[in-house]
Each structure stands twice: as C-alpha cells, then as structure tokens.
Amino acid sequence: MSEPDANDPKDVGTTGHEWDGIRELDNPLPRWWLYVFYACIVFAIGYWVAMPAWPTLTGYTKGILHRSDRGQVVSDLQDLNRIRGAEGRMLRNASLQQIEADPRLQAYALAVGQSVFGDNCATCHGTGGTGGKGYANLRDDVWLWGGTLQDIQHTIQVGVRSDNPQARSTIMPGFGKDQILPATQIDDLTEYVVALSGRKADAAAVQRATPIFQANCVVCHGATGLGDQVKGAPNLTDKEWLYGPAREDIRGQIWNGRGGVMPTWQARLDPETIKALAVYVHANAAGK
Amino acid sequence: MVVVIDRTRKVSGENAAGPVSVADRVRRQSDPGGGLYKRRTPIYPKLVHGRWRRIKWAMMFVTLAVYYITPWIRWDRPGILPDQAVLIDFAGRRFYLFDLQFWPQEVYFVTGLLVLSALALFLVSALFGRLWCGYACPQTIWTDLFIYVERLFEGDRNARMRLDAAPWSFDKLWRKVGKHLVWLVVAFSTGGAWIFYFHDAPTVLPAFWQGHAPATAYIFCALLTFTTYVFAGGMREQVCIYMCPWPRIQGGMLDNHSLQMTYRHDRGEPRGPHKKDATWEGRGDCIDCGQCVIVCPMGIDIRDGSQLACINCGLCADACDEVMVRVGRPTGLVAYDTDSAVTDRVEGRAGVYRLIRPRTLVYAGALAVVGAVMLWGLTHRTFISVHVLRDRNPTFVRLHDGAIRNGYTLKISNRSFTTGSARIVFEGPRGAHIETPAAAETTGPLQAIIEANTDRAVRVFVTVPGDALHGPRLPARFTVTLPGGTETVATSFVSDAEDEE
C-alpha cells in the first residue's frame, strides 16, 4: 500500500502519550475541522470589532454596531406601545356601549381587561372577580354603586373612600362602637335586618326595632331596606351580604359600620385601560 | 500493547460480495484502499431517443408546467378571501384548494391525502415497479433538466468526458461557467416558484424584488435554490442511492410479478461482441455494446439484475432497442418485464403475467377504503365547529335572588365562505335563561354573527333559578346552528346545590 495508513503507528507515529498501554496516534486534525477552527478565529475577530466585547477600566468596548440588549428591550417596548396604540385609539374613540357591542372591540377589551384586572384588581376582588368578605363580588348582579358601564367606569376612576375628592364615599356609623345605640337595640336591629331579607326572625325584636330602623337607617337604606346605589347603601332585602349573611356578621356590621376603601385608578391607568376594565367587569357580570 | 481501531473496508477486487455494477467495478478500481467514503465516479449519461425517453420528456414538461403554473391560477372567492386557487396560507392558518378550504383542525384530510398517496405508490410499485422514481420524482425531473442544460453547453457524453479531462482553457471556462449560471437560474426559479404556493403570487412577486416580501420567502427561496442546485447539479444519483429511503422501502412492495426494467437474460445470454453477418446460433442477443450502461443516469448495468439504484426509467431499453434494430434482432431485450416471466421462459414455459395478486388486491383494497373514507369525509364536512369552555373561576355565581349563573365561552368557527348568524341554544336545568353581554334583550334564541372564514369567542351566561337545581353538576349542552351545519357540545351546569336522593 503506497499511502500511509492512518491507523498504523508505524506510518503516522504516536504523540508519545500512553495510558494503560493505549498510545495516541499522531494523526493530523481533519482538514474540515481545521478550516472551521480558522473560520472561528476570523469570526471572533470580526465579533470583537462589531459587538460589545472587551471590558475596559470604565466600561466596555461598544462595538461598531452599538448593539445593546437593554437598548433592544427599550425599542421592543416602543414597538409594543405603537402596536397597542392602534387598538388603544379604537377604544378611546368608541363609547363603552360600542365597545361591548362590537365583537372585535369587545374581544380586545376583554383581553386587556383580564390582564389589567389580574395585575390591579385581583388582590382584593379575587382573580375570578368574586370578591370575599368585605370585598365586592363583581360577577353577580348586585352593585353597591351601580352596575351600568358608566357607573363601573366612574367607580374605577375615582375609587371608593379614596383620596380622590370625587371619590364615591359614604360612611356608615359604627352604632355600637361609637355608642350611638345600646347593645340591646343593636340586637333588635339585627333581627329586623334578618327579617328584611325574608328569613325567620324574632317577631318581638323586629317590632321593637322598627322605630329604631326608621330613625337611624332609612336615610341611606330606604324605608323598605332596598338600599340606594347613589349613596352606596346596600340592599338589605336580597341574598347578597358584603360582610356575611349570618346574624353575628350583620350585628358586627351594625356595631362597627365598616366601609372598605378602593383606590382611585385614574391617575394610574390611562383612560383606554379603564374603559377596557369597565367593559371587562360589566361583560363578566353578564352585562346588565 | 497497541490498540488500533481498524476502519479499513476489506475489499478485494472482483471477488468481493455485494452488487457488481459497472459503476461499482469502476469505483473499486479507482479507490482500492477503501476508507469511510466512496469516491463518486462521475456519470456521463448519453442522450438516447426512443419511446421511454419521449414519455420522460412529456412527463418533465407536464410536471414542471403544473409546478410553475398552479400558483398563478386565480379562483374567485367572496369578500377579502384570497383569490388564489391553491394557497397554503400559514399566516392565516388556511389551506385553499379551489372550492375547498381547510383549517388546521382538519389536518386529518392532509393525513388522509398522504396515506392515499402512499398507498397509490405501493400499488403502482407492486404492479409496475418504481415508475414514480423513473418518471415523476422531482429529483429525477430536475436532474434530467440539469443534464439537458449540461448537454447544451458541453455536448453529449463523449464531449463532456473530453472536456472534463482537458486542461483549463477559455473554451472549457465559458462552458462550465455558463452551465453553472443557467443551473443557478433554474434552481432559483424552482425556489422562487415554491414561495408562490404560500403567498398571493401576484403580490409577492413584485414584493420579492422590492425587498419587502416576508423573510420566510427569502429563506425558503434561498434554501430551495441551494438544494435544487446541489441535488440536481452535483449529487444527482447519490440522492437516490444514499439519501432517499424509498429505494430501501420498495423492496417490501416488489415481488417476482412486478414489472421492472429487466434485462431478459433468457434471450441475451451468452452475451458477446457480434461481427456483421456472423451467425446468431448458439449465442444470445446481447452484443455487449454497453449502450445500456452509458445512457444510464444512475450509472448502473441493468444486466446485473434488479438493484437498489435502478429507478426504472427505461432509458436503457430505448438504447438497447436502437442497437437491436441496427443489428437486426427483435427489440425488447431490455424491457419492462417480470422476474417470474423471465424464469418461466428460461424453464421453457410461456411467461405468465399476474397483475391480480394478493399483494395488489390488498393495496387496491386499502386504497379504495381510504379513498372512500376521504370522499365521505369531504362530502359530509360541516363548516362549523364549536368548543365550549365553562368558566372555572368562578365556577358559578349566586345572584341577588338566589339564582345561580354559570359563564361559558363558546368558540364558534365558521369555516364556510359566507357570514352567518349562529343560533345558540342551551339545554339543561329547567328554567335556564341564556344571555350574552351587550345583546339586546330578545325572547328568541341567542344569535351571534360569525364572519365568513373566522372564529369568534362568544361569552354566554346561563342563569338557573335556585329551586331548579337538584345537584352540584347537572348535564347540559349547547347546540349551535350556522348555515354551514349544526354542532352540539355537551357541558355541565355547576352550583353548590346538593344531590337530591
């Protein structure tokens, strides 16, 4: 055989390295491998010139392309805002009713609303919007401050008992805590409220409480206990209880007169987002 | 101790086992030492005239015409739908095929089409051998085309061999450069035509040149230009022999009764040179002129018998027929024939051809069944699909009067070309009331407009009076009707009501 045999130590020699009797043949590197290696060297030099590469005392070499991951993020965000801007303009110019009625705008508003709700509202109202004790359920048909699109939009804008001067605000007195009424009368009132919602109650207590209710509660809750959405006074005759349906819950609320706080959002969310949020809340409460 | 891994192939000349084609013999002569890779022996197929060559030219013309013209067929579709007869719209996730359009959800039609094609290939192979490889495979078509171009610049077989052996000169240079340039143009047209199947052709053509076609258009055009140039220009028969799985699979489809390009050795042997006017007594018809070998685009010798590299194209038959006519013997020494018939004749019987065999019956039966299922599927397609997602957060909502409300998202697809109003009917617990946000209060069933060729998510709320509920999870179903069909989807209505015993 005229050509040297790559596997024959006599032909190609060894490197002199030996492990347990296994010697390393001194074959040259494959050509293709060598060329790839040279190409990598050329590439690396080009990369140093073009891209950020070497640290210096005060920073690093910027490269002639001025590429920067941070700059990329900034420009990506600008692109995102530009894309969103197109859809956002549609929200700005359409009325809440138009947004909800147009399948395309509704779908967009629901998507925006869901994301914004999860970021800002779910902390209190829950990710499903069903609230909890002291936090309003946004999925049912009971609204403290009104459930039309405009009502919801306004509530989101100004908040409830927030630091916004136009905030929806009403204070229920703590009849027990502030010693407006004695404990026995509060017990009677509790029975009265239980009776209002159509449940069994102590008839004598109800009778005793009637004048107390007229004197203290009708201003806000109305003569028949139907409540008033302008004042944010809950309807006492239905099956929805913000602070719980049990007697001790109702008594506790009369005693303490608690009122929750919802922040004003108009300084933190732009008008289009608030619109989307209003449509999201409204549509997910079946839109009535 | 020295451990040396020996990767040397042990080949010892003519006596080695394995296929013994002329090309193999040449390869062994040119590369006796072996090594991991065989050195390619260039093949210079000679131009041949005859029946199969004419059919191949016709097939080349027809298949190339189909490939290049199809994307330019216009097909009027309503509205903003694309007016291209055949369009695979990845961005819009649609496949348009004349009056049909398929959504990704209906990918089983594509699967069915592939199964159908595979079975048709099996059947044709079992009956007539690798006709696909010889006449219709793009590798064959484009290789043929590239050889045609090569011949325009460098002449036929002998001229090409002389040119390759000659030292570099101006004549050689311009012929080589010209050939490669035309090859590149052909390859680019191939890659360029490919992208028309994925974009509106009249739009993407100018956009491509103006530089604002989608990036995928440039990438795939470049990719197919590259593969066409390399596969058809440089690699040719190596693609069939080393890259394509089909030659390996075909062994499972072929049997002794499959028609294949066959050297009828019953007639040809013993072969040998024949002098003019010498007797034909005691010898075969094969005059060992080698014409069948030098016209073969695969570089094989058909006289070695059926082999992996043979693509069944029939060019050797054309070449042999020409010679047979010249020496005054009957044509058909190399022809489409079956192993079984040849054996029959060797043993003195008349050759029997059996097209109807268990194998072909099974393939034809499977083909008919799959075809029938596909046809049934196509004619019984509905143009609507509905998915119901019940809200899981919250699972249900209690209303002021104690009624329970469940929320659902109905994803309704209108796969037809006409916008329609979907009628949504809910069947479930007694007294159920169905509504959707922002819809005007109506007494009839719920309606939602679904635009042509789109899908839409419709939020639907169902309210059931508290006293109508007798269990935590009650069966329910939505029935949605569009002009294109009706679909019923089962779901459930959830509340905290307890089971009634």
Boltz contact constraints between the chains, C-beta under 6 A:
constraints:
  - contact:
      token1: [A, 7]
      token2: [B, 4]
      max_distance: 6.0
  - contact:
      token1: [A, 7]
      token2: [B, 6]
      max_distance: 6.0
  - contact:
      token1: [A, 9]
      token2: [B, 2]
      max_distance: 6.0
  - contact:
      token1: [A, 21]
      token2: [B, 1]
      max_distance: 6.0
  - contact:
      token1: [A, 22]
      token2: [B, 3]
      max_distance: 6.0
  - contact:
      token1: [A, 100]
      token2: [B, 437]
      max_distance: 6.0
  - contact:
      token1: [A, 100]
      token2: [B, 438]
      max_distance: 6.0
  - contact:
      token1: [A, 101]
      token2: [B, 438]
      max_distance: 6.0
  - contact:
      token1: [A, 103]
      token2: [B, 456]
      max_distance: 6.0
  - contact:
      token1: [A, 127]
      token2: [B, 393]
      max_distance: 6.0
  - contact:
      token1: [A, 128]
      token2: [B, 393]
      max_distance: 6.0
  - contact:
      token1: [A, 128]
      token2: [B, 394]
      max_distance: 6.0
  - contact:
      token1: [A, 130]
      token2: [B, 394]
      max_distance: 6.0
  - contact:
      token1: [A, 139]
      token2: [B, 394]
      max_distance: 6.0
  - contact:
      token1: [A, 139]
      token2: [B, 397]
      max_distance: 6.0
  - contact:
      token1: [A, 140]
      token2: [B, 397]
      max_distance: 6.0
  - contact:
      token1: [A, 140]
      token2: [B, 399]
      max_distance: 6.0
  - contact:
      token1: [A, 141]
      token2: [B, 399]
      max_distance: 6.0
  - contact:
      token1: [A, 141]
      token2: [B, 400]
      max_distance: 6.0
  - contact:
      token1: [A, 142]
      token2: [B, 400]
      max_distance: 6.0
  - contact:
      token1: [A, 238]
      token2: [B, 400]
      max_distance: 6.0
  - contact:
      token1: [A, 239]
      token2: [B, 402]
      max_distance: 6.0
  - contact:
      token1: [A, 240]
      token2: [B, 400]
      max_distance: 6.0
  - contact:
      token1: [A, 283]
      token2: [B, 437]
      max_distance: 6.0
  - contact:
      token1: [A, 286]
      token2: [B, 435]
      max_distance: 6.0
  - contact:
      token1: [A, 286]
      token2: [B, 461]
      max_distance: 6.0
  - contact:
      token1: [A, 287]
      token2: [B, 437]
      max_distance: 6.0
  - contact:
      token1: [A, 287]
      token2: [B, 438]
      max_distance: 6.0
